[in-house]
Amino acid sequence: MNSMLRPALVLFAALSLITGLAYPLAVTGAARLAFPWQAEGSLVERDGRVVGSALIGQSFTDPGHFWSRPSATAPMPYNAANSAGSNLGPSNPALADAVRARVAALRAADPGNDAPVPVDLVTASASGLDPDISRAAAEYQAARVARVRGLPEARVRELVARQAEEPSFGLGEARVNVLKLNLALDELARAGRR
């Protein structure tokens, strides 16, 4: 029994060091060398202060900012510790009620906008943390943001076009990172005051 215990413990210790220490350190080191921004969490800074991550959505409710996709995380929106979808199917009355309430809120915030509401403004993503909205969702909000901020709508739409990212590998549709768009919008307002 003792002759089998020692090799088992040595093998356990060796594999623990390799898989629990050496491998994670090697992967982390390689990631920091090859992809430093991503390895550090894709943190977005403004004036030397971290204001968020490009990978995790944030809740924007001010009518002068673009609004993110709804988050299914609870009780706080965009709670990364509670990443999950709502798991409500299309025939679930709770989902239909939530969508109706979100459409009503969008219509109330911009009563003159009778365009169809893009689906990503009224439904949560699978993770509940989506940082992006479709370009159509950003353009839907452009008139409201321009009016509240006192900016020409064409200027705001131009900003949306500049911030739009093309689909990865040609799959999907153009998307806009809401945090980056709102920071660019704030910068535009700051530049206008100078």
N, C-alpha and C positions, 0 to 999 in steps of 0.2 A: 504494500500500500504506500509506504513512504517513498519507494523508488518511483512510483507514478506521480506522486504529489509534487515533487520538486520540478520535473520537466513541465508539468501543467502550469505551475505558478510562474516559471520563467517565461513560457510561451505567452501566458496571459499578460505579464508585465511588458514583454516586448511588443505584442500587438497593441496594447493600450498606449504605449509610447508612440508607436507608428501611426495608428489611426486616430488617437485622441490628441496628440500633440504635434508630431512632425508633419503629418499631412495637412491639418488645418493651417499651421504656420506657413507651409510652402504655398498653399493655394492663396492665402491672404496676401503673402508677399508678392506672388506673381500678379495678383489682381491689382495691388497698389502700384506696381511698376507699369503694367499694361493699360490699366483703366483707373487712374487715380481718383477722378471725380466720382465715378460710379461706385468704386470701392468704399468711398467715404459717405455714401448715402445719397449722392446727387443733391447735395444741399445747395440751396439758393440763398445768396447773401445780398443784402441791400445796406449800403453805408457801413460795411464792416460787421453787420449783425445777421445771423441766420434767420431767415423769415419763413423757411419751409423747405420741403423737398420737392424736386420735380417729379417724383414718383408717387407721392401721396397727396390726394386732393385735400382741399380746405373748403370750409364753408364761407361763402361770401353772400351776405344778405343786403348790403347797401345797394340801393338802386343805381348808384354811380359806378358800380363795378360789374363786371361780367359774373354771372352766377354759375356755379359748378353743377355738375350732375348730382342729383340727390344721393345721399349716402344711406345705406341700409344698416350701418352700425349704430348701436344704441348703448347707452342713453345719449352719448355725445356723437355728433356727426363727425365722420372721418377719424374715428378712433381706431388707430392701427392695431391696438391690442385686441380688438374685437372684429377683425376682418371676416366678413361673411355676407353672403347675399341674403335677400329677404326670404327666399324659397317660396314665394307666392307665385302660383301658376297663373296663366292668362285668364282662366275662368274663375279665379278666386275673387269674390266680391270685395275683399279688403284691398286688393291691388287696384281694382277699378275705382274704388272710393279714393284711394291715395292719388291716383292719376288725375281724377276729376278735381281734387283739391289743389293739386300742383298746377294744373292748367288754369284754374280760377285765380290762383295767386299770380301767375305770369300775366294773365289778362288784366288783373287789377293794377299791377305795377306799370303796365303799358297799354292803357285802354284803346289807344288808336291803332294798335297793331292787330290786324285781323288775319295775318298770315298763319298758315298751319304751324302748330307748335311741334318742333322736332322731338322725336320720341326720347332722345337722351336727356332732355331737360325735365322729363316727368317720370323716368324710370331709373332705378338704381342699377349699377353694374354688378357683376357676379361677386366681386371682392368688396364692394361698398366703399372703395377707396380711390376710384378712378380720378386721376388728376386732369384728364383731358375731356373736352367736349368736341363734337363734330364742328366742322367749319360752318355748317348750316345753323347749328345752335348758337354759335358766336354771332353770326350775321343776323339772326333773329333778334338778338339783344342789342345790336348796335344802335338803333334809333333811340331806345330808352337811355342808354349810357350817354350818348351824344347830347340828348336833351337835358338830362340831369346835370351834366358837367358843363353845359354851355359850349360845346365843341361842334364844329361842322360834322354832320353825319358822314360825309365822304372821307373825312380825315380818320374817323374811328374805323370805318370799313377798310381803309387802307392799312391801318394798324393790324386789323384782324388778318388781312391778306399776308402781311409781312410775318406775322407770328405763326401762320398755318404751316404745319409739317405735312409733307406728302406721305402717303401710306408706305409702311415698311414692306419692302420686297414687292411692291405693286399690289398688295392685298389690302382690302378694306377701303376706307375713305380718308380724306384729309382731316386732320385733327388739330386742335389748338390746346396748349397747356394753359389752363385758366390762371394759375399763379403767375406765370411768366407774362401772360397777356395783361393782367391787372397791374403788374409792376411796370410794364412798358407804358400802360395808360397813365399811371401815376407819374412816371418820368416825363411823359408828354405834357401833363398838366404843370409839373414843376418847371419845365423848360419854358412854357408859355407865360409863367409869372416872372421870369427873369427879365 
